[in-house]
């Protein structure tokens, strides 16, 4: 009986060892397969990147790139300058060389299916934005600021799931297309200093996830800012300095309680400054006025602004009449107050001297009377 038990135990142990060895070998084969697949994927991605390098005059990019791109010192592009990877796959390309040269090549970067972020900076990169880069549905960030890309916004853009689109200081032209409103994943859009023209389409206000809009220095962007701006409930920054918006400043902006920066100077608004802006209690920077058209804004300073205790900057010129409200309370963070070139009257309130961080006060070219408050000595 003892002999039978020992024989049975030995058989069981041998079976277990064979099973464990088999599992171990299977595990090693899987690891080897994954390693080989990873190496093959990186090699394929390196080939794509080298095609882009060659198509944009790569040897002139500069030493920081040529040391690994040009010399192809490592077949693993994750070690190359401007390349970032996640789990061995290229997910970000950030090339800030001023010497990327020639037309934006098509049929190359669209093959990087794992790419989520593309940032290119070079005034020498020109041509139109190729459609194929938007065939990659993983692309979330496209930054081409300060390049010389031109043409209209490509409709193929709707195929991607963009969150960030910045094309500032490029030669992009045409109107803001209505289809842009279908890219509801967009959180940030920057078209400043481009050749965009026309009006904002009604579909634009469907971009309810927007947190930042920059339309500064788009002198041919006109029409009104729709009351539907209230749909942008996550908006933190709206900038349209030196555009050509007209009509009244919509009071509905006051419902966007997430707003931190509002820049509306040098447009053609008229009417009054909405008191509802006093509801935007997170505002840190408020800039209004200096409108291009005769007449323009003609408003008193809303007393509701006393609730904007987070403000660090107030710029309101050529838009105001009447006194500075006596109800204005504490602005503990305010560093700059520019109310110059208005028709403000009455006395300069003593309370200005109680704002501890105030460094710049511009009240010139108004109709104040009385004395300069001694509290400003504080």
C-alpha positions, 0 to 999 in steps of 0.5 A: 500500500505504501509503495502504491501511495509513493508511486501515485505521488511521484506520478502526480508530481511529474505531471505537475512539473510537466504542466508548470513547465508547459505553462512557463514555456507558453508564457515565455512564447507570449512575451517573446511574441509581444516583444517581437510585435512591439519591435516591429511596430516601432520599426514601422513607425520609425519608417513613417517618421523618417519619410516625414523627416525627408519630406520636410528637409530634415537635415536642416532641422538642427542638431537636436533632431539630426543626432537621432533622426538624421543618424537613425542611431536608434530604430526605436523612435521613442528615443528621438527628440520631439517624439513621445510614446505610450507603451512603446507606441508613438502618441505625440509628435512635437517638432519646434524646429524653425526649419521644417521646410516645404509643403505639409506632406500628405500620405505620411503622418496619417499612417501613424494610427496611434498618434494623439497629439501633433505640434509643428512650429515652423514659418517655413512649413506651408501648403494646405493641411492634408486630409489624411491626418484626420483619418486617424480617429485617435488624433486629439490635439493639432497645433500648427501655430506660426506655420505658413499653412494656408487654405480653408479648414479641411472638412475631413477634420470631422473624422477625428476626435479633436479636443485642441485645435490651434492654428494661430498666426497661420494663413488659414482663410475662408469662413468658419464652416458649419460642420465645425459644430459637429466636432463636439469633443473640441475644448480649445480653438485658437484661430487668432491672427488668421485670414478667417472671415465672415460670421460665426455659424449658428452650429458653433454654439453646439460646441458645449465642451469648449473651455477656450476660444481665441479669435483675437486679431481676425479683422474680417470676422464680423456679425454678432455674438449670439445669445447662444453663447450661454450654451458654452457652460464650460467656457473659461476664456473668450478672446476676440480682441480686434475682431469686427463683432457688432451689435450688443454684448449679449447679457447671456454671457453672465450665465457662464459662471466658469468664465475667467477671461473676457476680452472684447476690445476693439470691435464695433459693439454698441449699447451698454455693458451688461450688468449680468457680467457681475454673475461671472464671479470667477472672472480674473481679466475683463477687457471691454471698449475702444470700439472702432465705430463712432458711438460704440458702447456708452454705459455706466459702470455696473454696480454688480461688478463689486461681486467680481472679487477674483479680478486681477485686471480691468480694462474699460476705455472709451465706453463709460460715463457717470461716477465710479459706483460707491458700492464697489467693494473689495478687489483684493487681487486687482493689480491693474485698473485702466478706466482711461479715456472715458467720460467718468465724473464725480470724485475718485473713491477713497476705496481704491487705496484699500485694494492691496495688490493694485499696482497700475491705476489709469484714470486719465482723460476723464471728468473727475473733480475733487482731490486725489484720495490720500488712501492711494498712499497705501 
